[in-house]
Amino acid sequence: MPMRPTLVLRHPANPISRAPSLSAMPSMPGQVDSGALLRGSREILIRHGGETYRLRHTRNDKLILTK
């Protein structure tokens, strides 16, 4: 199985840990475009609090986040 990219999101109060590609996006505070997260992929893994979550973009154009 091919290795999938992992995106690590950190709390915005810590500017050092922000990913430059996400913080440079023109958007409203607290909003991130799904295309910026998925970057052309249908699925990404997100680590949060020692757990790994899977964010999937479905064929019906929905987002599903599972643990």
C-alpha positions as CSV (number, residue, x, y, z in Angstrom):
1,M,0.0,0.0,0.0
2,P,1.5,3.4,-1.0
3,M,2.4,5.7,1.9
4,R,-0.1,8.6,2.3
5,P,0.8,12.1,3.3
6,T,0.2,13.2,6.9
7,L,-0.8,16.7,7.7
8,V,-0.2,17.9,11.3
9,L,-2.4,20.8,12.4
10,R,-1.4,22.7,15.5
11,H,-3.2,25.3,17.5
12,P,-3.2,28.8,15.8
13,A,-2.0,30.5,19.1
14,N,1.5,29.0,18.4
15,P,2.6,30.8,15.2
16,I,5.9,28.9,15.1
17,S,4.0,25.6,14.5
18,R,1.8,26.9,11.6
19,A,2.4,25.4,8.2
20,P,3.4,28.3,5.9
21,S,1.1,27.1,3.1
22,L,-1.9,27.2,5.3
23,S,-1.2,30.5,7.1
24,A,-0.4,32.3,3.8
25,M,-3.9,31.4,2.4
26,P,-6.3,34.4,2.1
27,S,-9.2,33.2,4.2
28,M,-11.3,34.3,7.2
29,P,-9.9,33.5,10.6
30,G,-10.5,29.9,11.6
31,Q,-11.3,28.8,8.1
32,V,-9.1,26.6,5.8
33,D,-10.1,25.7,2.3
34,S,-10.5,21.9,1.9
35,G,-8.4,22.0,-1.3
36,A,-5.5,23.4,0.7
37,L,-5.7,20.4,3.1
38,L,-6.2,17.7,0.6
39,R,-3.9,19.1,-2.1
40,G,-5.4,17.0,-4.9
41,S,-5.6,13.8,-2.8
42,R,-8.9,12.1,-1.8
43,E,-7.7,11.3,1.7
44,I,-5.3,12.6,4.3
45,L,-4.3,11.6,7.8
46,I,-4.4,14.1,10.6
47,R,-2.6,13.6,14.0
48,H,-4.3,15.3,17.0
49,G,-3.8,14.7,20.7
50,G,-1.8,11.4,20.1
51,E,-4.6,10.0,17.8
52,T,-4.7,9.7,14.0
53,Y,-7.8,10.8,12.2
54,R,-8.7,10.2,8.5
55,L,-10.2,13.0,6.4
56,R,-11.8,11.6,3.2
57,H,-13.4,13.5,0.3
58,T,-16.2,11.3,-1.0
59,R,-17.5,10.8,-4.6
60,N,-20.6,12.7,-3.4
61,D,-18.4,15.7,-2.6
62,K,-18.7,15.3,1.1
63,L,-16.0,15.3,3.8
64,I,-15.8,12.5,6.3
65,L,-13.6,12.6,9.4
66,T,-13.1,9.3,11.2
67,K,-10.9,8.1,14.0
